[in-house]
Amino acid sequence: MTKKAETMPTVSRTSAGLRDAIFDELDAIRNGTSNPTRANAVAKLASSIVETVRMEIEVSKFARTTSTKPEPQANQNFPLGQPMQLGA
């Protein structure tokens, strides 16, 4: 018999959604509906997502400084405190 995998609630794919997912997992640990193994997996995934976004920002900055023709994406600002779209 296989154990049915628990699914995480769907959250928006923004920086705000990522924060919500992390805090939801923290709450789940506190109320006993999650476990350290699952929480560790969520934390590692969140860290990977953040690192990917960090790389995209660095590439955007690099493209902005080396491009002779400005590209729409290269000129985007990433204001602090505003959710950033993380995926499709």
C-alpha positions as a printed Julia matrix, in Angstrom:
88×3 Matrix{Float64}:
  0.0    0.0     0.0
  1.29   3.46   -0.82
  0.87   6.39    1.5
 -1.07   9.29   -0.02
  1.15  12.36   -0.23
 -0.05  15.48    1.5
 -0.46  18.43   -0.8
  0.36  21.99    0.08
 -2.29  24.66   -0.39
 -1.99  26.63   -3.61
 -0.42  30.06   -3.12
  0.27  32.86   -5.55
  3.63  32.67   -7.27
  4.9   35.96   -5.92
  7.31  36.88   -3.17
  4.27  37.43   -0.94
  2.97  33.95   -1.8
  6.34  32.43   -0.99
  6.36  34.17    2.38
  2.82  32.9     3.02
  3.84  29.32    2.19
  6.8   29.49    4.56
  4.73  30.97    7.39
  1.96  28.41    6.75
  4.52  25.64    7.14
  5.81  27.2    10.35
  2.23  27.33   11.67
  1.72  23.68   10.62
  4.75  22.61   12.64
  3.46  24.51   15.67
  0.0   22.95   15.51
  1.31  19.45   14.82
  0.07  18.97   11.24
  3.56  18.99    9.73
  6.9   17.51   10.66
 10.53  18.64   10.57
 11.31  16.61    7.44
  8.55  18.26    5.44
  9.39  21.7     6.84
 13.03  21.21    5.87
 11.97  20.29    2.32
  9.77  23.4     2.1
 12.63  25.57    3.37
 15.06  24.12    0.81
 12.59  24.67   -2.02
 11.95  28.23   -0.89
 15.68  28.87   -0.72
 16.1   27.53   -4.26
 13.33  29.8    -5.53
 14.88  32.83   -3.86
 18.3   32.0    -5.32
 16.79  31.66   -8.81
 15.13  35.07   -8.5
 18.4   36.54   -7.2
 20.19  35.22  -10.29
 17.5   36.66  -12.57
 17.91  40.07  -10.93
 21.69  39.91  -11.37
 21.31  38.98  -15.04
 18.88  41.86  -15.48
 21.36  44.28  -13.88
 24.16  42.93  -16.06
 22.02  43.21  -19.22
 21.15  46.79  -18.31
 24.8   47.81  -17.97
 26.04  45.99  -21.09
 23.12  46.51  -23.47
 23.35  49.29  -26.05
 19.63  48.96  -26.75
 17.45  48.99  -23.62
 15.15  46.01  -23.26
 11.81  46.31  -21.47
 12.66  43.59  -18.94
 16.14  44.98  -18.28
 14.69  48.31  -17.12
 12.25  46.88  -14.56
 12.67  48.05  -11.02
 12.13  45.7    -8.11
 10.74  47.94   -5.36
 11.16  46.64   -1.84
  7.97  45.57   -0.14
  6.15  44.83   -3.39
  5.36  41.2    -4.33
  7.41  40.11   -7.3
  6.04  37.64   -9.87
  8.05  34.41   -9.43
  6.59  32.03  -12.0
  4.08  31.53  -14.77
